[in-house]
């Protein structure tokens, strides 16, 4: 069974940095798109950044120039480097990936989320 496990969240002061990681495990044949979303209580989940298997990236306007998404295809892992953090970046961050298991087609998977709190 495929799982996505996030790590790296926590409490940071405004202007600080955090690095989120998300590792996919299971009977994985290939992974296409990987991304990070964030969600506040009672609000819709919103895209933060996404990256294709070839390394093309896409960012929300609110994080451009501050956040960097990357991936290690050999480790089935996606990262989100978050710099110059602001209080308005406080959310639960979720990892997302389109994964093809052996013998099956692509399906979308989500991690359980990791809390990021930016506060002094």
N, C-alpha and C positions, 0 to 999 in steps of 0.2 A: 504494500500500500504506500502510495506517495505521501510524503509529509514535507511541509515547509516549516522550518523552525527559525524564528527571528531572535536576535540578541543585540545588545548594545544600547538599549534605551536607558533613560534615567533622568536625573535632575541636573540642570546646568544653568549657569547664570547667563543673562543676556550678553551677547557678544561671544559666547563660548562655542565649542564644537563638540559634536558627537559623531560616531560612525556606527551605523546600523549594518548588521549582516543578516543574511537569510540563506540557509543551506537547504537544498532539496535532497531528499533521500528516497530510496525505493527502487523499483524495477524500471528505471528511467532509460528510455531509448534516446529521446532527444528533448531539448527545451527550446522553444522559440522565444516569444516575448516574455520578459521579466520586468517587474515594476514595483513601485512603492505607492501606496495610497495612504491617506490619513482621514481620520473621522473624529468629530467632536460628538459628545452625547446629544442624541436627538437630531443630528444632522446627517446629510448624505455623505457617503464616502467619496473623497475626491482624489483624482490622480495627482501625484507629486512628480514622479519621473518614471520613465520607461526606457528599456534598452532592448534592442533586437539581438539575435545571436551573432550578427555581424558587427555589432558595436554602435549602431545608430541610436541616438538618444533623443528624448523629447522631455521637456520640463514644463511645469506650470509656471506661469508668468511670475507668480509670487515668490518663487525660489530660484529663478534664473540668476546665475552669477554667485549664488551662495551655496547651492547644493550640487553635488556631483554623483551621478550614478555610474557604477561600473560592474563588471561581472567577470568571474573566473569560470570559463566553461568546463575546464578539467575538474573543478571542484563542485560544479552545479551550484554555485553561490553567487548571489548578487549583493552589492554593497550600496550604501547611501552615505556619502560623506557630507555632513551638514556643518557649515561654518556660518559665522556671524548670526547666530541664532537669536530670534526675537521671541518675546512672550506670545505673539500670535502664531508661533510655530508649535504651540502646545497642543498635542493631539495624541491619540493612539495611532501608531503607524503599522500598516499591514503590508506584508509581502504578497505578491501575486505572480503566478507564472503559468504559462501555457505549456503543458507537459504531455509528451507522448510516452506511454508505457509500452513495453514490448508486446506486440500482438494487438495493440489497441490504437485508436485514434487519439487526437489531441483533446485534452480536457483542461479546464481552468481550476487552479488550486489556490487556496488562501492560507496564510499563516494565522496564528491566533492573535497576533498583534503585540506590540511593545509600546509602553507609555513613554512619551517624551514630554518633559515639563521644563519650560524655560522661565525661570523666576529668580529674583534676587532675594 
